[in-house]
Amino acid sequence: MPDTPSTTLPAQPRTPSSLSSLPATKAPPRPKPSSVSVATLGGTVALLLLAAIGHALGQTVLIPPLAASAALVFAAPALPLAQPRHVIGGQLVSALTGFAVLATVGDSVWASALAGGLAIGAMALTRTGHSPAAATAVIVVATQPAAPLFLALLLLATVVIVGVGVLAGRSGKTARYPAYWW
């Protein structure tokens, strides 16, 4: 038989059965512009307030983990990680964990890593899981702040974030915040 071009396509490779059982992934729908506006405004106001408080006191109040906390409170107010118990409690538990590691192990990059890891466990045990707070434990070991002042400013900062979150949640444009207090 002469060589004739084939009119059939080659067989497609089979997808392994383990991949075909995975759920299809799809991004969540885009939030309403009014919700984005309230989240952006609320987060900006909260972080500017922390900067202003820090400036007035001559202290650093706005630390990176608090910006991440604000992102959860304002952009995902219904999540458990964004609730007051988790924002305030998680930050304080993690800071205390950082101070405990600092007191027992000292200040090294290894101690910072240990503090971040132990903070995850401490938050789990106290039911105050708040992922940005693990970084607070790392910051405590890395910067060695005075414990009473740092804890007081951290408490103040988290209360400000939650307070502005409550106001934003009353706007009617976002999910009501908080879903629960404690």
C-alpha positions as CSV (number, residue, x, y, z in Angstrom):
1,M,0.0,0.0,0.0
2,P,1.4,3.4,-0.9
3,D,2.2,5.9,1.8
4,T,-0.9,8.0,2.2
5,P,-1.2,10.8,4.7
6,S,-3.2,9.8,7.8
7,T,-6.4,11.7,8.4
8,T,-6.6,10.8,12.1
9,L,-4.9,12.8,14.8
10,P,-2.6,11.0,17.2
11,A,-4.2,9.9,20.4
12,Q,-4.0,12.4,23.2
13,P,-1.9,11.3,26.2
14,R,-4.1,10.1,29.1
15,T,-4.2,12.3,32.2
16,P,-3.2,10.3,35.3
17,S,-6.3,9.4,37.3
18,S,-4.9,11.2,40.3
19,L,-5.0,14.5,38.4
20,S,-8.4,14.0,37.0
21,S,-9.9,13.6,40.5
22,L,-8.7,17.1,41.6
23,P,-11.4,19.7,41.8
24,A,-11.4,22.3,39.1
25,T,-9.8,25.5,40.2
26,K,-11.5,28.8,39.7
27,A,-10.7,32.2,41.2
28,P,-13.5,33.7,43.3
29,P,-15.6,36.4,41.7
30,R,-14.3,39.9,41.6
31,P,-15.5,41.9,44.6
32,K,-17.9,44.8,44.1
33,P,-16.1,48.1,43.6
34,S,-17.9,49.5,46.7
35,S,-16.5,46.7,48.8
36,V,-13.0,47.2,47.5
37,S,-13.3,51.0,48.2
38,V,-14.3,50.4,51.8
39,A,-11.5,47.8,52.3
40,T,-8.9,50.1,50.8
41,L,-10.1,53.1,52.7
42,G,-10.4,51.2,56.0
43,G,-7.0,49.6,55.7
44,T,-5.4,52.9,54.7
45,V,-7.0,54.8,57.6
46,A,-6.0,52.1,60.1
47,L,-2.4,52.1,59.0
48,L,-2.2,55.9,58.8
49,L,-3.5,56.0,62.4
50,L,-0.8,53.6,63.5
51,A,1.9,55.7,61.8
52,A,0.4,58.9,63.4
53,I,0.4,57.3,66.8
54,G,3.9,56.2,66.4
55,H,5.0,59.6,65.3
56,A,3.2,61.3,68.2
57,L,4.8,58.9,70.7
58,G,8.2,58.8,69.0
59,Q,8.0,55.0,68.8
60,T,7.6,52.5,66.0
61,V,4.0,51.3,66.1
62,L,3.4,50.3,62.5
63,I,5.4,47.0,61.9
64,P,5.0,44.9,58.8
65,P,2.9,42.1,60.4
66,L,0.3,44.7,61.4
67,A,-0.1,45.7,57.7
68,A,-0.8,42.0,57.0
69,S,-3.3,41.9,59.9
70,A,-5.1,44.9,58.4
71,A,-5.2,43.2,55.0
72,L,-7.1,40.3,56.6
73,V,-9.5,42.6,58.6
74,F,-10.4,44.8,55.7
75,A,-10.1,42.5,52.7
76,A,-11.4,39.3,54.2
77,P,-13.5,40.4,57.3
78,A,-15.4,37.1,57.5
79,L,-12.4,34.8,57.8
80,P,-11.7,33.4,61.3
81,L,-8.1,34.8,61.0
82,A,-9.5,38.3,60.8
83,Q,-11.7,38.2,63.9
84,P,-10.7,40.2,67.0
85,R,-9.8,37.2,69.1
86,H,-7.3,36.1,66.4
87,V,-5.9,39.6,65.5
88,I,-5.4,40.8,69.1
89,G,-4.8,37.4,70.7
90,G,-2.6,36.0,68.0
91,Q,-0.4,39.1,67.9
92,L,0.1,39.1,71.7
93,V,0.6,35.3,72.0
94,S,3.2,35.5,69.2
95,A,5.0,38.5,70.8
96,L,5.1,36.7,74.1
97,T,6.5,33.6,72.4
98,G,9.2,35.8,70.8
99,F,10.1,37.2,74.2
100,A,10.3,33.7,75.7
101,V,12.6,32.5,73.0
102,L,14.7,35.7,73.3
103,A,15.1,35.1,77.0
104,T,16.0,31.5,76.8
105,V,17.9,31.1,73.5
106,G,19.1,34.6,72.7
107,D,19.0,36.6,69.5
108,S,20.2,34.8,66.4
109,V,18.6,34.1,63.0
110,W,18.1,30.5,64.4
111,A,16.3,31.9,67.4
112,S,14.1,34.1,65.2
113,A,13.1,31.1,63.1
114,L,12.4,29.1,66.3
115,A,10.2,31.9,67.6
116,G,8.2,32.1,64.4
117,G,7.6,28.3,64.4
118,L,6.8,28.1,68.1
119,A,4.4,31.0,67.7
120,I,2.4,29.0,65.2
121,G,2.0,26.2,67.8
122,A,1.2,28.7,70.6
123,M,-1.5,30.3,68.6
124,A,-3.0,26.9,67.7
125,L,-3.0,25.9,71.4
126,T,-4.7,29.2,72.4
127,R,-7.1,29.1,69.4
128,T,-5.8,32.5,68.3
129,G,-4.4,31.6,64.9
130,H,-3.4,34.7,62.9
131,S,-0.8,34.0,60.3
132,P,0.7,37.6,60.2
133,A,1.5,37.2,64.0
134,A,4.1,34.6,63.5
135,A,6.2,37.3,61.9
136,T,5.8,39.4,65.1
137,A,7.6,36.7,67.1
138,V,10.4,36.8,64.5
139,I,10.6,40.6,64.8
140,V,10.7,40.4,68.6
141,V,13.8,38.2,68.5
142,A,15.5,40.1,65.7
143,T,15.0,43.6,67.2
144,Q,15.0,42.8,71.0
145,P,12.5,45.6,72.0
146,A,11.7,46.4,75.6
147,A,8.8,43.9,76.4
148,P,6.4,46.2,78.4
149,L,6.5,49.0,75.8
150,F,6.4,46.7,72.8
151,L,3.4,44.7,74.2
152,A,1.5,47.9,75.1
153,L,2.0,49.4,71.7
154,L,1.1,46.1,70.0
155,L,-2.1,45.9,72.0
156,L,-2.9,49.5,71.1
157,A,-2.2,48.9,67.4
158,T,-4.3,45.7,67.2
159,V,-7.2,47.5,69.0
160,V,-7.0,50.3,66.5
161,I,-7.1,47.9,63.5
162,V,-10.0,46.1,64.9
163,G,-11.8,49.3,65.8
164,V,-11.5,50.7,62.3
165,G,-12.5,47.3,61.0
166,V,-15.7,47.5,63.1
167,L,-16.5,51.0,61.6
168,A,-15.8,49.7,58.1
169,G,-18.0,46.7,58.7
170,R,-20.9,49.0,59.6
171,S,-20.7,50.7,56.2
172,G,-23.1,48.2,54.7
173,K,-20.7,47.8,51.7
174,T,-18.7,44.8,53.1
175,A,-19.3,41.8,55.3
176,R,-20.3,42.8,58.8
177,Y,-17.2,42.8,61.1
178,P,-16.6,41.1,63.3
179,A,-18.3,37.8,62.8
180,Y,-17.6,37.1,66.4
181,W,-15.6,38.9,69.2
182,W,-14.0,36.3,71.3
